[in-house]
Amino acid sequence: MKISGTDIYMTRGDTEGIVVKVNGYETGPQDYVDFTVRRAVGSAAVLHKRAYFSDGAATICIESGDTSPLRFGDYVYDVQLTYGNNVKTLITPSTLTLGKEVTYGDNG
């Protein structure tokens, strides 16, 4: 996985973890982040993950099966923090690119 600013490149079908830490707010175990991926803003979500905070960090776990059925190419994602009754977008819509892999064939 490669991260450039807020844009993410990962190989489709890989298992990855994205660690989220929040500056300026002390997170608790009831606080969480939502990671949502869509083909384009406004389209149906193709991937949604929720991660709760522990020891000041939340790890978004992307399993192999989360991306292996998706087509190669660019998607859009964002990350939102929910703490108490508050919601804050930590990462505004950014690009997630799913790159090709050779081992399991082409779904391009």
URVENTA-V523223 format. One record per backbone hydrogen bond with DSSP energy under -0.5 kcal/mol. CO is the residue of the C=O (numbers start at 1). NH is the residue of the N-H. E is the energy in kcal/mol with one decimal. If there is no record, write none. Layout:
co=CO nh=NH e=E
co=CO nh=NH e=E
//
This chain:
co=2 nh=9 e=-2.9
co=4 nh=6 e=-0.6
co=4 nh=7 e=-2.1
co=7 nh=4 e=-2.7
co=8 nh=97 e=-3.0
co=9 nh=2 e=-2.8
co=10 nh=99 e=-3.0
co=11 nh=14 e=-2.0
co=14 nh=16 e=-0.5
co=16 nh=62 e=-3.0
co=17 nh=19 e=-0.5
co=18 nh=60 e=-3.1
co=20 nh=58 e=-2.3
co=22 nh=25 e=-0.6
co=25 nh=27 e=-0.9
co=28 nh=31 e=-1.6
co=28 nh=53 e=-0.5
co=31 nh=53 e=-2.0
co=32 nh=82 e=-3.0
co=33 nh=51 e=-2.3
co=34 nh=36 e=-0.6
co=34 nh=80 e=-2.2
co=35 nh=49 e=-2.5
co=36 nh=78 e=-1.5
co=37 nh=46 e=-2.7
co=37 nh=47 e=-1.4
co=38 nh=76 e=-3.0
co=40 nh=43 e=-2.3
co=44 nh=39 e=-0.7
co=47 nh=37 e=-3.1
co=49 nh=35 e=-3.1
co=51 nh=33 e=-2.5
co=54 nh=57 e=-1.4
co=57 nh=54 e=-2.6
co=58 nh=20 e=-3.2
co=58 nh=60 e=-0.6
co=59 nh=61 e=-0.8
co=60 nh=18 e=-2.2
co=60 nh=62 e=-0.7
co=61 nh=63 e=-0.7
co=62 nh=16 e=-2.3
co=63 nh=66 e=-1.5
co=63 nh=67 e=-0.8
co=64 nh=67 e=-0.9
co=64 nh=68 e=-2.0
co=67 nh=70 e=-1.7
co=73 nh=98 e=-3.0
co=75 nh=96 e=-2.2
co=76 nh=38 e=-3.0
co=77 nh=94 e=-2.4
co=78 nh=36 e=-1.9
co=79 nh=90 e=-2.0
co=79 nh=91 e=-1.8
co=80 nh=34 e=-2.5
co=81 nh=83 e=-0.5
co=81 nh=88 e=-2.7
co=82 nh=32 e=-2.0
co=83 nh=86 e=-2.1
co=86 nh=83 e=-2.1
co=88 nh=81 e=-3.6
co=88 nh=90 e=-0.7
co=91 nh=79 e=-1.8
co=94 nh=77 e=-2.4
co=95 nh=8 e=-2.8
co=95 nh=97 e=-0.5
co=96 nh=75 e=-2.5
co=96 nh=98 e=-0.5
co=97 nh=10 e=-2.6
co=97 nh=99 e=-0.7
co=98 nh=73 e=-2.4
co=99 nh=12 e=-2.5
co=102 nh=105 e=-1.3
//
